[in-house]
């Protein structure tokens, strides 16, 4: 092999190794978003919290815990509870035609629900709900995340919002009072806040997100979800990806 051919061969080989290494380090995008509405004051919730912990280990699932605040009157104020989570659950109740909200409730891709501890039913929903219809990917450089949202159809009268979801991977809580008195429970992927950053109108869209803005939220994880809304009701989640 002559000198020029060798250099070309070495360059191709090095490039191949770089691509291979990059592929290994790329996070797989989730195929399903699961939202668990739970409460530290709910005696039937711990089995669902444990199941959510298992689901959070699956790279094909973006599993989120959204603690609600409406059980606080039972003797213990949920330290992770948010009024915004309760409001979100009520919006889902309208969408899913529920007479009331309940815990533990799992909502899959914004379109179907099940009791959060009913593993067989939840797994069935994961296997059967409609897949995401819009591709979402995230790339990063030194200072920014660049989210790419593909093109697709937007039904008439529907708004499709792009959200950043800030969450902590783990939260351990000692519960001294209420229905779970004396228990120490580990919660996973606990949502701290959600921030709408754009509206997707069906055309391919790129959004630049400063890493400093993400870090300022004070959480150790962040995801992007694309979800439709119509007539005051939450609709399907049509795409999602992890930032960190």
PyMOL commands that set and color helices and strands:
alter all, ss='L'
color gray80, all
select helices_A, chain A and resi 3-25+46-55+72-74+83-95+119-128+211-216
alter helices_A, ss='H'
color red, helices_A
select strands_A, chain A and resi 32-38+61-67+105-108+112-115+136-140+144-149+159-175+183-200+205-210+221-230+233-242
alter strands_A, ss='S'
color yellow, strands_A
deselect
rebuild
show_as cartoon
